[in-house]
Amino acid sequence: MPTLAEPITDVDLWADCRAGSSEALAELYDRFASPLLAYLLSLTADRDAAEEVLQQVFVEVLRLGPALPQDRRPSAYLFASARNRAANLVRESQARQRALFAYELLARQKASGCFAGDETLEQELLARLNSGLRWLSEGEREAILLHTQGELTFQEIARITGEPQGTVATRYRTGLEKLRGYLSL
């Protein structure tokens, strides 16, 4: 570690992070959070998503500790990790949007009254949707309904259910895939 007169470099902080120093991690965060967040905002166009990815990047640094690469500049590692996580988030979001298309279309049609005069079609589609929802596991059904009807984030659903956020997201995606398959029969 440098003396007080010498500035602490990013490489020094990285080495301290590898050794498990929470102070070094905090300093690294202070140095890189703002430029990383700006970069993530340009990739996601969503402040909440960008902040979530930023948090994931630094949690990963903390979790990996000694396993962090020694041969890379900290900035290169942090920006690469942020880019990869943001790309995954964007892909997952696009897949979720495609999977929800039929479900949301039905909800919009019902709300807009486009079924007016054709109760048979409305009842048929709603019965099929409800039947498909019953076919899902309780966790999948709960994740889908809380996210689509309650407009809750995965983080909020995780707090409500006591499940990890990743589990909630997986149940949501799996449930949508099953529901899509069921509705396309």
PyMOL commands that set and color helices and strands:
alter all, ss='L'
color gray80, all
select helices_A, chain A and resi 10-18+22-44+47-67+74-112+119-135+138-148+154-161+165-183
alter helices_A, ss='H'
color red, helices_A
deselect
rebuild
show_as cartoon
